[in-house]
Amino acid sequence: MGLAKTEIFTDLQNEIARYAKVFGHPARVAILEHLYKIDTCVCGDLVQEIGLAQPTISQHLKELKHLGLIKGQVEGTSVCYCIDAENWAKMKSIMFTFLNQDVSKSNCC
C-alpha cells in the first residue's frame, strides 16, 4: 500500500482535506448538529440521540476532538462535549475561502 504523500501538498490543502474527511461521515455531521442544537455540553445522551453504539460514538467524538471542532471536559466519570467556537470559526473561514473561489472566469465546457 502506498503512502498518502501528504507532504507534497500545502498545509492549507491538507487542512481542507482533514475538514472534508471529518464531514464525510453522517454520524459526525449528526453529532455536530446535535451539539449546536442543544447549545451546551452533552455527556451521555449522544448514544440515544444518534442511535449508534457507545464505542462508535466515542470514535467519532475522538475524530472531531482531534481536529479541534469540539472540546471535552471531564465531569466525574463522564466527558462533556461542546463545539469549540474558536476552531469552528477558523474552519468556517478556511472552507468559505476554498468553496467561494471564483469559477465564473473558467472557459471550460
Residue pairs with C-beta under 8 A, 6 or more apart in sequence:
6 14
6 17
9 17
12 94
15 94
16 94
16 95
16 98
18 67
19 67
19 91
19 94
19 95
22 28
22 63
22 64
22 67
22 69
23 29
25 60
27 50
27 52
27 56
27 57
27 60
28 60
28 63
28 64
30 49
30 50
31 46
31 50
31 57
31 60
31 61
31 64
31 70
32 64
32 69
32 70
32 83
34 42
34 46
34 49
34 50
35 42
35 70
35 81
35 82
35 83
36 83
40 82
41 73
41 80
41 81
41 82
42 80
42 81
42 82
43 75
43 78
43 79
43 80
43 81
44 78
46 57
46 61
46 81
47 53
47 54
47 57
50 57
52 60
61 70
61 72
61 81
64 70
65 71
65 72
65 81
67 87
68 84
68 87
69 83
69 84
69 87
69 88
69 91
70 81
70 82
70 83
70 84
71 81
71 82
71 83
71 84
72 79
72 80
72 81
73 79
73 80
74 80
